[in-house]
Amino acid sequence: MCPLCSGAARPFFKEVFLQCTICRGIIRSKTHLPTPEEEKTRYEEHHNDVNNAGYQAFVKPITNRVLQDQDKSSLGLDFGSGTGPVISKLLSDWGYEINQFDPFFDNNLEALKPTYDYVACCEVIEHFHAPAGEFRLLHSLLKPGGRLYCMTHLYSESITFDNWYYMRDPTHAFIYQAETLTWIKENVPFSELEIEGRLIVLTK
């Protein structure tokens, strides 16, 4: 069963991945999901340095869009901020107020109590083992009209899946297609969906 929409899932790639027949999400089978300890170890290998120019450039689709959409009076949340919360560092340097939450590295439950003008999820949503609950949580964290900014690599049929780097990361539990995001927009629900390359913007 699909952990996002509860639809039926059929075999997709070997015994490792299934595909939902409704939302079209690609699901890592439960027997191939990492344990929390394995996940944490994998994330600690990333060594993300917030001062690294390449890392800062990588997150620019989100930070540039925040700078375009939000002003310094807005309150943001860096959800899944990881070992190196570069989005928080950059936006704070520009005078923005932003909190952090990460279940492994900054498990500050107080950060989940306010509502926010925006939430940033950079390379996070593909790690969700239970995306239905996670997207409901993200929706609840937003003020009316608030925006959820995500970055992930979407799958499309133009990609040769068995050679695709994105599916080879053992912590990538759920892979999205454009149709999957449309399902989220219509069923969570959000009022608007924008897809610009790796950048996804969902408006409450």
C-alpha positions as CSV (number, residue, x, y, z in Angstrom):
1,M,0.0,0.0,0.0
2,C,1.2,3.5,-0.9
3,P,2.4,5.4,2.3
4,L,1.2,8.7,0.7
5,C,-2.3,8.0,-0.8
6,S,-3.0,4.4,0.4
7,G,-3.3,3.3,-3.2
8,A,-2.4,-0.1,-4.5
9,A,1.3,-0.5,-5.3
10,R,2.8,-2.8,-8.0
11,P,6.3,-4.0,-8.6
12,F,8.4,-1.3,-10.3
13,F,12.2,-2.2,-10.1
14,K,13.4,-5.6,-9.0
15,E,12.2,-6.3,-5.4
16,V,13.4,-2.9,-4.2
17,F,10.9,-0.4,-5.5
18,L,7.1,-0.4,-6.0
19,Q,5.0,2.2,-7.8
20,C,1.6,3.5,-6.7
21,T,-1.2,3.0,-9.2
22,I,-2.9,6.2,-8.0
23,C,-0.4,9.0,-7.1
24,R,2.4,7.4,-9.2
25,G,4.9,7.7,-6.4
26,I,7.8,5.3,-6.3
27,I,8.2,3.5,-3.0
28,R,11.2,1.8,-1.6
29,S,9.9,-1.5,-0.2
30,K,9.8,-1.9,3.6
31,T,12.4,-4.6,3.5
32,H,14.9,-2.2,1.9
33,L,14.3,0.8,4.1
34,P,17.2,1.8,6.4
35,T,16.9,1.7,10.1
36,P,17.0,5.1,11.9
37,E,20.6,4.3,13.0
38,E,21.6,3.6,9.4
39,E,19.9,6.8,8.2
40,K,21.7,8.9,10.8
41,T,25.1,7.4,9.8
42,R,24.4,8.0,6.2
43,Y,23.5,11.7,6.8
44,E,26.6,12.2,9.0
45,E,28.7,11.2,5.9
46,H,27.5,14.3,4.0
47,H,29.8,16.7,5.9
48,N,27.8,19.7,4.7
49,D,29.7,22.9,5.5
50,V,27.4,26.0,5.6
51,N,30.3,28.2,4.4
52,N,31.0,26.0,1.3
53,A,30.3,28.0,-1.8
54,G,29.1,25.0,-3.8
55,Y,26.7,24.0,-1.0
56,Q,25.4,27.5,-0.9
57,A,24.9,27.6,-4.6
58,F,23.1,24.2,-4.5
59,V,20.3,25.6,-2.2
60,K,19.9,28.8,-4.2
61,P,16.6,27.8,-5.9
62,I,15.0,27.9,-2.4
63,T,16.9,30.9,-1.0
64,N,16.4,33.0,-4.1
65,R,12.7,32.2,-4.1
66,V,12.3,33.0,-0.4
67,L,14.0,36.4,-1.0
68,Q,11.6,37.0,-3.9
69,D,8.4,36.0,-2.0
70,Q,9.1,36.9,1.6
71,D,10.2,39.9,3.5
72,K,12.2,40.2,6.7
73,S,9.1,40.3,8.9
74,S,8.2,36.8,7.8
75,L,9.0,33.8,10.0
76,G,10.4,30.6,8.4
77,L,11.3,27.1,9.3
78,D,14.2,25.0,7.9
79,F,12.6,21.6,8.1
80,G,15.1,18.8,7.9
81,S,18.0,21.2,8.3
82,G,20.5,18.4,8.6
83,T,24.1,18.5,9.8
84,G,24.7,21.8,8.0
85,P,21.7,24.2,8.0
86,V,22.9,26.3,5.1
87,I,19.5,27.7,4.2
88,S,19.1,29.0,7.8
89,K,22.7,30.4,7.7
90,L,22.1,32.3,4.4
91,L,18.7,33.6,5.3
92,S,19.8,34.7,8.7
93,D,22.8,36.5,7.2
94,W,20.3,38.4,5.1
95,G,18.3,39.4,8.1
96,Y,15.5,36.8,8.0
97,E,14.2,35.0,11.1
98,I,14.2,31.2,10.6
99,N,14.0,28.3,13.0
100,Q,15.4,24.8,12.4
101,F,14.0,21.3,12.9
102,D,15.6,18.0,12.1
103,P,14.6,14.7,13.6
104,F,18.2,13.5,13.8
105,F,20.3,16.6,14.4
106,D,18.0,19.3,15.8
107,N,15.0,17.6,17.2
108,N,13.6,20.8,18.7
109,L,9.9,20.0,19.0
110,E,9.3,23.6,20.1
111,A,10.0,24.6,16.5
112,L,6.9,22.7,15.5
113,K,4.5,24.7,17.7
114,P,4.3,28.1,15.8
115,T,2.9,28.6,12.3
116,Y,5.1,30.0,9.6
117,D,5.0,32.2,6.6
118,Y,7.2,29.6,4.8
119,V,8.8,26.3,5.3
120,A,11.9,25.1,3.5
121,C,12.6,21.4,2.8
122,C,15.8,21.0,0.8
123,E,16.4,17.4,-0.3
124,V,14.2,16.2,2.5
125,I,10.9,14.9,1.2
126,E,12.4,11.9,-0.6
127,H,13.5,10.7,2.8
128,F,9.9,10.5,4.2
129,H,9.0,7.0,5.2
130,A,5.4,8.2,5.9
131,P,4.9,11.0,3.5
132,A,1.1,11.3,4.2
133,G,1.7,12.3,7.8
134,E,4.7,14.5,6.9
135,F,2.9,16.5,4.3
136,R,-0.1,17.0,6.7
137,L,2.4,18.2,9.3
138,L,4.0,20.6,6.9
139,H,0.6,21.9,5.8
140,S,-0.4,22.5,9.5
141,L,2.8,24.5,10.1
142,L,1.9,27.1,7.5
143,K,-0.2,30.2,7.9
144,P,-3.0,30.7,5.4
145,G,-1.2,31.6,2.2
146,G,2.1,30.3,3.4
147,R,4.5,28.6,1.1
148,L,6.3,25.2,1.3
149,Y,9.5,25.3,-0.7
150,C,10.9,21.9,-1.5
151,M,13.8,20.6,-3.6
152,T,14.0,17.1,-4.8
153,H,14.7,15.3,-8.1
154,L,11.5,14.2,-9.8
155,Y,11.3,11.0,-11.7
156,S,9.9,11.0,-15.3
157,E,9.8,8.3,-17.9
158,S,12.7,10.0,-19.7
159,I,15.0,8.8,-17.0
160,T,16.6,5.3,-17.1
161,F,15.7,4.2,-13.6
162,D,18.2,1.4,-13.1
163,N,21.1,3.8,-13.9
164,W,19.7,6.8,-12.0
165,Y,21.8,8.1,-9.1
166,Y,18.8,9.2,-7.1
167,M,17.4,5.8,-6.6
168,R,20.8,4.4,-5.5
169,D,20.8,6.4,-2.2
170,P,19.5,3.9,0.3
171,T,17.8,6.7,2.4
172,H,15.6,7.8,-0.5
173,A,12.4,6.1,0.6
174,F,9.8,7.8,-1.6
175,I,10.4,9.3,-5.1
176,Y,8.0,11.7,-6.6
177,Q,6.7,12.4,-10.1
178,A,4.8,15.5,-11.3
179,E,1.6,13.5,-10.9
180,T,2.5,12.7,-7.3
181,L,2.8,16.4,-6.5
182,T,-0.5,17.1,-8.2
183,W,-2.1,14.5,-5.9
184,I,-0.6,16.2,-2.9
185,K,-1.8,19.6,-4.0
186,E,-5.3,18.3,-4.5
187,N,-5.6,16.1,-1.5
188,V,-3.7,17.5,1.4
189,P,-4.7,20.1,0.1
190,F,-2.7,23.1,-1.1
191,S,-4.2,25.9,-3.2
192,E,-1.3,26.1,-5.7
193,L,1.6,24.0,-7.1
194,E,4.6,25.3,-9.0
195,I,7.4,23.1,-10.4
196,E,10.5,24.8,-11.6
197,G,13.1,22.1,-12.2
198,R,14.1,20.7,-8.8
199,L,12.2,23.5,-7.0
200,I,8.6,22.8,-5.9
201,V,6.4,25.4,-4.3
202,L,3.2,24.5,-2.7
203,T,1.0,27.3,-1.4
204,K,-1.5,26.7,1.4
